[in-house]
């Protein structure tokens, strides 16, 4: 009887653990799918505009696939749980014109922001920024307040 009880307890613990893993994986997959659903591409006077809205998704880290979307023009990451600074891979988004990371817990701005030559609008409002990189002095970039 004691042996059966131990086996049942182990089985229940295994199911709880596996259930947590499935819920956790499904949660990540759900966020990624929602993000992909939020990509909008449209023609505006012959110019392709691609927008990705990941606002208010409880994101703690920018998904890797976002940093590979080199056609991205606008990226909205506002109202999430981002901390620290954006990853240096942000420089891959060469066509980025608008970046909104307002309403997070960010403390820094990566120097690679200065390499985004097409960036016209950058919103870091409502964060905990402690300093600016020298590269932010690029004259084509203006900070929204």
C-alpha positions, -999 to 999 in steps of 0.1 A, spaced: 0 0 0 28 24 9 45 17 -25 13 25 -44 9 58 -25 45 68 -33 39 59 -70 7 80 -71 24 110 -54 53 108 -79 28 105 -108 8 135 -95 40 156 -91 51 147 -126 18 157 -141 18 190 -122 53 197 -134 45 187 -170 13 207 -168 33 238 -157 57 233 -186 29 230 -211 11 261 -197 44 280 -197 52 269 -233 17 276 -244 19 311 -228 51 318 -247 36 305 -279 5 325 -273 25 357 -269 45 349 -300 13 342 -321 -4 373 -308 27 393 -318 27 378 -353 -10 386 -356 -2 422 -347 21 427 -377 5 449 -403 17 456 -437 1 479 -461 8 500 -492 7 538 -486 13 558 -518 35 530 -532 55 527 -500 53 496 -479 48 502 -442 52 474 -417 41 479 -381 44 455 -352 24 464 -321 35 444 -290 22 469 -265 8 457 -232 17 420 -237 36 416 -204 68 410 -224 100 408 -203 123 403 -232 120 411 -269 114 379 -289 143 370 -312 121 370 -343 114 407 -338 151 415 -341 152 396 -374 123 416 -390 145 438 -411 115 453 -431 100 467 -399 92 504 -400 73 508 -367 78 489 -335 56 495 -304 68 478 -272 51 502 -248 34 491 -216 54 459 -210 79 447 -184 111 454 -203 141 461 -180 177 472 -185 183 483 -221 172 471 -255 195 444 -269 224 456 -292 207 435 -320 182 464 -323 207 477 -349 195 450 -373 163 470 -378 178 493 -404 144 505 -418 130 513 -384 114 548 -384 94 547 -352 102 530 -319 80 532 -288 93 516 -256 74 539 -232 59 527 -200 85 500 -192 112 496 -165 141 504 -188 172 520 -173 194 524 -204 195 531 -241 219 510 -262 245 528 -283 233 508 -313 202 531 -314 225 556 -331 230 532 -360 194 534 -370 197 561 -396 160 561 -406 148 564 -370 127 595 -368 107 590 -336 120 574 -304 98 573 -273 114 562 -240 90 582 -218 79 567 -185 110 546 -179 139 549 -155 166 561 -179 199 569 -161 219 583 -190 222 586 -228 248 571 -251 269 595 -271 255 579 -303 221 593 -295 233 627 -308 226 616 -343 207 646 -357 180 626 -373 168 612 -340 145 632 -317 134 619 -283 97 621 -275 89 634 -240 
